[in-house]
Every structure is written in structure tokens, then in C-alpha cells.
Amino acid sequence: MNVPALRSPNAALVLDLLRTAGEDGISRLELAERTALTPQAVSKITARLRSEGLATEAGHRASTGGKPRTVLRLVPTAGYAVGVHLDRDELTTLLTDLAGTVAARRTRALDLGEGAGPVLDAVAEEVGAVLAGFAAPGAHAGRGRDAGPGADLAPGPHPGRAQDSAPGPHPGRAQDSAPGPRPGRVQDSAPGPRPGRVQDSAPGPRPGRAQDSAPGPLPPSVLGVGVAMPGPLDHLAGVPGRVTGFPEWDGHPVREELARRLGLPVVLDKDTNAAALGLAVRPAAPSSFAYVHLGTGLGAGLVLGGAPLRGDRTGAGELGHQTVQLDGPACGCGGRGCLEVLCLAAVARGDGAEAARILGAGAANVVRLLDIDEVLLGGRLVLAAPEVFAGGVREVLAGLGLTAPVRVAGDRDAVAEGAAWLVLAPLFGGGSAPRSA
């Protein structure tokens, strides 16, 4: 797949409509109507997409007059991306196709406090294992997300803790409850990664073991690796800041180091931004929402006008460090009475209702500030008690006269899947992805 040749906004616009149409596909006439492009322009674009292996015919559709219309659809297996969720205590690595469907997955325990060296060793090892397992002959024949975890695809012993995964929502499948950008919206300003033809380039050193020979064959057209980790961080420079509780990560060149080790483009962003992007690319959803994540920390990913809002210093969405109690307990960020420290303390003492009330206070502040359409909840603590948190947040908003709907939307791999979309989204003209190394 020659990605640089597909960087015109119109090609990305058409490709995104093919993606959101799903298996049913879409005709050239419908593409012309929805893009305002001429039929001739659509024919040229779709011919190029077909020649690159990105689109194919999906049958015919009855016409109101004349011969049946040929229907086209995306070819999801034309490309892949790796998504990495680097959490404070766990590492999840997965491989998705162009539709965002998970093809392989691995997870292992990890301590972010071990420092950048050992942690990035683990990241590189897991990325290498996912790719090697998927590239093995016959490893992915007939397998999809429901076939089980990516760890099952990798031969030999698995480093870390391999866990089976319960199937979740398919990012490439229309979800009535999940938000997404309006089809046809093009983010011309999104720099995004510049993936090339990875299979033609010499792979880098074996992940995590620079002295070894290069890794085995990669799946065709691996576009890059998206890495999502706790903030604060600088998504433009690709370096973390003083991660709450782990200040030793401040300024470490995570993106540059992983790109060198893996021989692939790497994108780095906050975990909440990645999860919000993964939700935003799903079809048929409001154009503005806040994804509120409660796991090992508390934060928010913001989507306005269909695109993630990061801020120039990636400071947008630091919901967990709003001060809500001036004389409250000290927080790892250096402040006092932060939403995060209060909410996690309530969870620790088993008071889920109070934790939900505190989370609701933060969500209300976001709704009032940005007038968003919807509040989406996710993160492991929310998923452990979804009714408690959704009901509690909803009650707080209703008591303040705020009508924004509240629901649980993120599944357990929302951050890792969103990390893969950091790489994929620019291909479809959206996502306002940060730059890659």
C-alpha cells in the first residue's frame, strides 16, 4: 500500500466513507453525492484505491433506473497498526486492521516505576511478539478478534502474563452507543504519522535486544505503532512530562527510542486522548463529547467538532487535577484536593457511590465549560461497577440542570485500540493525530 500517494483530502474522504459503510459497501454515485465530487473524480479516486488494494467490489445494488450499481467496500486487511496501552501497572499490546478490528492481543503485568529502560524493553518485546505471532504462517488464518488473545498467536513461551480477552465492540463496526466523527469530515491539518511501505525497508533491531539480529517477517503494510500512556506529556515532541507518581519519566524520548528499536513509525499520546480518538472514529455519533477515564488515574479525552482537543502542550483534559477541595489531601501532581486523589481514595475505602459523586462533579465542570453533547465513561474502575458510576454521574448532572447524556462507552481495551487509531486515523483524513518519529 502506497500511503503517501493517498494523502489527498479527497482520497481520504472517499476512503473514510468506504470505512464507515462497512461490509454493505457504497456505490460510486453515493460517494459522489456525499462528497460533492464529480462522478469522474470519484471514479479516478476509487480506481486508485482499488489498484492499491484498499478497496474492492462488494456486489451490486438495485438502481431506480438503468443497470445495477456496483458497490465498493474497504479492504480492512490491506494494512495494520499496533496499539500499545502503557499503564502504570499493566501493558496491553494489540494489532488491528484498517477497520480497527483487533487481530492479535497480548497483555502483561508491568510497573511504570521500574524506569524507562526496563519498561521500554517490555514494550518493544511485546510489539515484536504480536507482530511475529501474526506473521507466522497460518497463525491468523480464520482468526479475528473473537478467536482469542494475540498471545495465543505467538509461538513459544510468552513473556509476561498472557490473558484471554473477552470480545468487545469492533471499532470498525457501527455501534449505536459509541460516538464517531461524521462521515465525510476531513481534517486537513492533521499531521499524522507518515507511514511508508514498511515491508520494503530494513527492519530495526530486535525489540528490546539491540544486540540481536533483526526480527522476523512483519505482516504486510504495518503502518506504525501508537503508544498511549498517562500524562502529562508533550505529543508534539513525543516525550512524557512529570507523570503523576512517576516523575522519573520527565523528558525521556519515548517516541524516538521506540521508533529506533522497532524500525517503525511511532506516535505517542495520552491514554485518554487515544481512547477518545478510538471512540470518535466509530460511525454515527455526536461531534462533541468528553471521555472520562477512571483507572489507575483519572483524566478526560475531549472531542470537539469531531476532532480530539489536545492543546498545544497536550494539557487539555487534565480533569483529574482540577482542585475541588482547597484544603484537601496532597496529590502526586503537587496540588491539593485534586479530583483524582479524592475519587481514588473513595474507591480505596469501598465507597463507590461517593467516588461516582466526585466523578460527577468533575464531569459537570466539563459540561459547563465546553457545552459538550455527551459524557462517556470508561476505565477499569468504571467497568467494574458501570451502573454505580453511570448512575452517580447522571444524578449529579441532573441535579445541576445539565441534560448531557451519560453512559459507559469504553471497553477494557479502549485505550489500546485508540492507540492504534493514532496511526490509522490520518489515512482516513481525520483524528488530528500527533506527529510520529
N, C-alpha and C positions, 0 to 999 in steps of 0.2 A: 504494500500500500504506500503510495507516494503522497504522504501527508502534506508536504509543502505545496504541492500542486493543487491542493483542495482548500487553500486559505482564502479564497474569495468569499465575501459575505454571502453572495447568492448561493454558492455551492453549499456553504454551511447551513443556510436557511432551508434549502431543499433536503439536505441530509437529516436535519432535525425533524422535519415533517415526516420523513420516512421512518425515523426512530419512533416518534410518538404514534404513528399509525399502527405499529405493532405488526403482528402476523397477517392481519387483514390487508395491509398494504394501502396504497393510494395511487390514483391514476394521474397521468401527466396533466390532464385537464384540471383536476382538483388542485394539483400543485400550482398550476398557473393562476387559478382563481385565488388561492390562499396567499400567494406570494406577490401578486400583481406583476409577475414577469410575463413576457410574451411566451406563447406556446413554443416558438422557435428556441428561445433562450432555455426554457425548461428541457426541451429535447436535447440540446447540446450538453447541459449540465448532467442530466440523467445518463446520457451516453458515456460521459467521462466517469461518472460514479460506477457504472457497470463495468467499464474497462479496468477500473482499479479494484474491482471485486467487492465494492462496498454496497452495491445494490444489485438486485436480481428481480426477474419477473415472478409474480406470485399468482398468476392466473388471469382471468378476465372477469369483467363486471358488466352486467347488462347496461345498455345505453338507452336513452329516451328516443334515439333515432340513429340509424346507421349501424355500423358494426360494433361489437362489444369492445369496451375499453380495456386496454392492458393495464394491469395493476402491478406496481413495483413495491418492493419492501427492502428494508435494511438487511444486510448480511452480518449478523452480530459477530460471527466468528472470524471476520476479516481483520480484527485487531483485538488486543488485550491490554489491560492495565493492572498494575499491582497496587493494592491499597494497604497501608500499614497504620494501625492504631497503636501508638506508643503511649500506653497509660502509665500511671505511677506504679502499678503492681502487676501489670499483665501486658503481653504483646500479642496482638492479633494481626495476621497477615493473610491476605486473600488475593485471588486473581479473578478478574471479571472480564467478560467480553464487552463489545461495544454497546450493548443494550444494558449493561450493568448487572447482568446475571452472573452470580458467583459460580465459578468453575472449580475452584480449589480453595481450601481454607486450612490454616493452622493457628494454634494458639498455645502459649506457654506462659508460665509464671515468670515475672521479671521485677527487679527492684530498680526504679529510676535513680535511687540514691547510690547505686554502685558506681555511677560516674559515666561519662560519655564513652570512654574506651570500651569497657565490657558491654555496655548496653548497645552501642552501635555494632559491635561484633555480633551480638544476638540478632539484631535487625538484619544484618547482611546474611547471616546464616539462614534465617527463616525465609527471606526473599529467594535466596538461592535454592532452598529446598522446595518451595512452592513451584518455582519455575522448572526445576529439574524433574519433579514428580509429574507435572503436567506434560512436559515434553517427552517423557518416556514413551516408547512405542506402545500404543494400545491403552495407555493409562487413563485417557479421558474418553475413550470410545463409549458412547451411550451414556455418559455421565453428565449431570447438570448439578444444580445446587442441591437438589433433593437426594443426590447419590451419597451424600455424606461429606465429611470434612476433607479439606485438602491434605491433611496429614495422612489420610488413607491412600492418597495417590503417590506419595513419595516412597521409594524403595528404601529398605534398610532401617536402622534404628532412627527414631525421631528425637531430635534434641528438644529439651523442654517438656512441657506437658501437653500432649495431644488430646484434644477433646472432641467428641462428636458434636455436631451442630444440628440444632433443630431448624428445619427450613423456615425461613421468614419471607417477607414480601419480596417479590422480584422487582429490583429497581427499574427494569426495562418494561414492566407490565403495568398497565394503568391501575392505579389504586384509588378507589373512591375517597379514601380517607387521607390521602397523602398529597401535599401541595406540590406544585411544579410550575415552571415558567410557562407562559402562554406560548403555544407553538407558533413559530414564525418570528419570534423576537430574536434579533441579532445583537450581540454585544460586540460592537466593532472595536471597542477599546481594550478588550481583554487580551493581555499579552500572552498568557498561557505558555505552557511548555512548547518547545519546538522539536517534537519527536521526529526522527527521520526513519530510515529503513534500517531498523536495528539489526536485522539478520545479516545485513551486508557489512556491518562494522565489526571490528575485532572486539570480543568481549573483554571486560576488565578482569582484574584478579579475582580469584575465588572469594566469594563474600566471607569476610571475617578472617581470612587466612591469606594474607597478601603473598606469602612465600610460595604458595601452591600454584599449580598450573590453572589455566582459565577454566571456568565452569563448562558443563556440558551444553548441548544444544538448547536453545531457547524456543518457546512457542513462537510461531511466525508473527511478525508485527507486534511485538511488545512495545507499546508506545512510551512507557515510563513507569515511574514509581511515585505514588503520592504518599506522603508521610504526615500524619496528624498527631499532635502531641499537646499537652497542656500549655497554656500561655502563662505569662505574656511572651510573645516572640515577634520578630520582625519578618513578615512574609516576603518582603522585597529583598532583603539581604539573605534570607534563608538561615537565620540564626535565632535560637531561643534567647529570651531575656532571663530575668530572675524568677524562674518557675517557682511558684509558691511551694515552700518546703524543700526546694532543691536548687538553691542559688548557685551551685557549682556549674550549672549548665549555661550560665550567663555568657553570651558571646561565642559559644562553641559553633564552628562552621558545620553544622549538621548536614545541610543540603550538599555542600561542596564535598564533604568527606564521603557521604554515601554515594554520590554520583561517581566519584573516583573509584570506589571499591566495586560498584556494581556494573560500571560501564553503561549506564542507562540514565536518561534524564530523570531528575528528581525534583519534586515540588514539595515544599514544607509549608504547613499552615496550622492554625489552632484546631484542636479537636472539635470545638463547637462550630467553627466555620465550615469544616469539612462535612459534618453531619447536616448542617443547614443546606449546603450545596446539594448533597445527596437527596435530600427531600425536595429541593427546588426543581430538580430536573425531572421529577415524576409528573406525568401529564395531569391536566385538569385540576388546577389548584389556585388559590388566591395569589396575587402577586406580591403581597407583603405579609410576613409573619415573623414571629420570634420562636426559635427553637431553644427551649430551656432545658439544660442538661444537668442532672444531678447524679453524680457517680462518686469517684474519688475526690472530686471537686465540684464546684458549681459555676456554670457560665452560660452564656447565651450566644447563639448564632443568629444574625439578623439578615433578613432578605427583604429588600425594598425594590419595588419595580421589577421583580423577577430576578434581581442580581444580588449576590451577597454584599453586605456592607461591612467592610473591614476597617476602614480608616487608613490614613497614610502610615500610621505606626502600628497598625493591627490592634489598636486599643479598643475598637468598638466591641460591645458585647461583654465587657468585663462585669457582668451582673453580680457575680459572687463577691465583688469587693466594693459594692455600694455600702456605705455606712448607714445602718438603720438603728443603731443604738450607740449614742455618743460615748457613754461610759461603759460600753460592753467589753467582752473579753478580747484579749490580744489575738490578732490574726497573723498568719505566716507572711502576709504581704507587707507587714509593718504597721497596718492600721488597727483600729479597734472597732468592735461591734459590727464587723462585716457580715453581710447576708450569709456567706459561705460558712463561717465559723459557727454562727448561730444555728443554721439549718443542720449542719453535720452533728453538732452537739445534741440537738433534739433527736436525731436518728440514733445516735450512740446510746442514749438513755431509753430508747424504745418508744418514744413519743412521736409516732408517725403523724398524728393529727396536727401537732404543733409544728413539725417540720413542714407539712403541707401549707399551714397558715403562713409561715415565714416565706416559703417559696411563692405563695400567692401575693404577698406584699411586694416582692421584687417584680413579679410578672405585672402587677398593676402599675408599677412605676414605668415599665417599658411601654405598656399600652398607652398610658397618658402622655408619655414623651413623644412617641412615634406614630400614634394613631394606627397601629397595625390591624390587619384583618383577623388574625388568629394567633392563638398561643398553642404551641405544640410542645409536649413534654417527652423527655427521654432520659436515658442513663440507667445504669444498673439498679440504683435505689428506687427510681420511679417504677421500673419494670418489675421490681419485687413486690410492689404494692400499688398497682396502677389506679385502682378505684379510689384509694385513700388520697393519693396526690391529685388526681384529676378533679375529684370532688371537692377537695380542700381549696385548691386554687380557684376553681369555678365559684365557690362560695364567697371567697374574698372579693373577686371581681364583681360579682353580682351585688354584694353589699355596698360597693362603691359606685354602683350605677354604670358599670362598664359592661358592654354587651359582647365583647370579643369572645368567640367560642374557644373552649379549652378542650384539648383531647391529647391522648397519648399516641404518638405517631412513630417514634423511632424504635426499631427493634434492637436486639443486642449488638448487632454489627453495624449500626447506623454510622458510626464514626469511620470504621474501616472501609465501608462501601463508599462513603463520601470522600474518603482519601483517594480512592480510585477515580472518582469523578473529577478530582483536581486535575488529573491528566486527561480524562476523556472530554470534559465539557468544552474546551476550546475547539475541538473537532466539529462540534455542532453549533459553534458560534455563540456560546453562552458561558455563564459561570464566572466571568471576570476573574479567571484563575490567576494566581500569583505567578511570577516568573520562575523558570526552572534553571537548574545548573546543567 
